[in-house]
Amino acid sequence: RAIVLLVLSILRSSVSSSQVDCFLDSQECKIEADNLVHSYMDIATIEECTKLCQDDNTCTSFTHFGPDSLPLPQACLLFSSCTERTSCQDCVTGSTQAACTCSLKYSGAVNGNNFVEIVGSVTDESACKKLCTNNDLCAIYTFYNGEDPVNPNVCFLLTSAGLQQPVTLCAHCVTGPGRCEVARRCQVAVITNNT
């Protein structure tokens, strides 16, 4: 029985940016007291929204709302930070690698096939991802948040072998890729062959 954490990067050829290079479908940046830089209405494409962000030196992330999104159809919101996201319909969030996470609430066994390192006292998922990005052996991370009763604020760095059996849903952890390719959409999935 094989279960693998599959990290896919699907080319988004129409957008090429050295600053904003990670895109998440159906996710919007959460508006906080000090992170919304600018709001634009009547912005029809993600490319236009990307350009607006590139041209604003305070912008690190944006959310583009498509024509079927409510209450902001065809809008572009620019953000100075995007640490929290919520789900949305017909929207895409673009951000820098540092602000981008695409993970699932799954964990799996850690063994000699996938182990790189365990790091304690890690503040959040972004910090765990950064540890993975900075380690040449790490391809995937699992981060346990402060509410986890066994491994609070612990980051597991894993190789490209991915999650090992048993793979289970996790209430207080997330697993995701350390890197998304530049100008590609970051996606993650758990795949099983049901044997």
C-alpha positions, 0 to 999 in steps of 0.5 A: 500500500503506497501513499505519497505526498505529491507536489505538483507545479503546473506552469502558469506561463502567462505570468512571469515575475521575479517578485510574485512567483507563487499562486494559490487558487481559491485562497484570499489574503486576510485583510488585517489592520495594517496589511492592505496597501491598495484596492483596485476595481474593474481589474479583469485579469490576474496579469493586470493584478500582478503588474499592479503589485510589481509596480508597488514597492510595498506589495508582497502579495495580492488577491485577484477576484474573478468575475464570479467572485462576490462581493468583489468581482474583478477586483485586485487587492494589494497587500504588504503581508499575507500571513493568513488566508481564507477560502474564496470563490473565483480568486487567486492569491499571488505572493513571494516564496517567503509568504507562500505556503500550500499545504494539507492537514496530513502527517505521516511516519518519519523514518530513514527513507524520508528523515532530514531533521527535526527542529523545535521551537518553530513559531509558524508554518512559514518559518518551518517552510523557510527551514526546509527551503534553506536545507538542500536535502529537504523537499517537504516539511510537516509543521505541528502548531502550538496546539498539538499535544505531542509536538507543539511548534515542531518542524519535521524536514523530509526528503522527496520520498514524501510521507510514509505510511500511515498517512493520516489527517492531522488537526494541528499540523500541515505538510507542504513543499519547501519550494514552489517553482518560479512562475508556477502554481503551487499544488499539493495532494495526497495520493493512494493506490487503495491496495 
